[in-house]
């Protein structure tokens, strides 16, 4: 299964992750596919500024969530019954 430009779709990545029993994010797959198809057409066809913002969001999501979770835990522990 390929796009009209011949760029591979995310199906092989989904199959590999299924075999390895890893979670798959459709958002990551779709964004990666859009960037890949755009790059296959022409590197200048991809809006790399937007792509960089998406990448930073992916990188920062888990650490920021961990910080918020620890902060919430500490607040609830301090305010809760002893």
C-alpha positions in Angstrom: 0.0 0.0 0.0 1.6 3.2 -1.1 0.5 6.8 -1.7 0.3 8.1 -5.3 3.9 9.5 -5.0 5.2 6.0 -3.9 5.9 6.9 -0.3 5.2 4.0 2.1 2.1 4.3 4.3 2.4 3.7 8.1 1.0 0.2 7.7 4.4 -1.6 8.0 5.1 0.3 11.2 1.7 -0.7 12.6 2.4 -4.3 11.7 5.8 -4.2 13.4 4.4 -2.6 16.5 1.6 -5.2 16.6 4.2 -8.0 16.4 6.2 -6.4 19.2 3.0 -5.6 21.2 3.9 -2.0 21.4 1.2 0.8 21.5 0.6 2.8 18.3 -0.4 6.4 18.2 -2.5 7.3 15.3 -1.6 10.9 15.7 2.1 10.1 15.3 1.4 7.8 12.3 -0.7 10.4 10.5 1.7 13.3 11.2 4.7 11.2 10.1 2.9 10.1 7.0 2.0 13.6 6.0 5.6 14.7 6.5 6.9 11.7 4.6 4.6 12.2 1.6 5.4 15.9 1.5 9.2 15.2 1.7 8.8 12.6 -1.1 7.1 15.2 -3.3 9.7 17.9 -2.4 11.6 18.7 0.7 10.3 22.3 0.5 6.7 21.0 0.4 6.9 20.2 4.1 6.4 23.0 6.6 9.4 22.2 8.7 8.6 24.8 11.4 5.3 23.0 12.1 7.1 19.7 12.0 9.6 20.8 14.6 6.8 22.0 16.9 5.1 18.6 16.5 8.4 16.9 17.4 8.9 19.0 20.5 5.4 18.3 21.6 6.1 14.5 21.3 9.4 14.8 23.2 8.0 17.0 26.0 4.6 15.3 26.6 5.8 12.4 28.9 8.3 14.4 31.0 5.8 17.2 31.5 3.1 14.7 32.4 5.4 13.1 34.9 6.2 16.4 36.6 2.5 17.3 36.8 1.7 13.8 38.3 4.4 14.1 40.9 3.3 17.6 41.8 -0.3 16.5 42.1 0.7 13.5 44.3 2.7 15.7 46.6 -0.1 18.2 47.0 -2.7 15.5 47.7 -0.3 13.8 50.1 0.3 17.1 52.0 -3.4 17.9 52.1 -4.7 14.4 52.8 -5.3 12.7 56.1 -2.3 11.5 57.9 
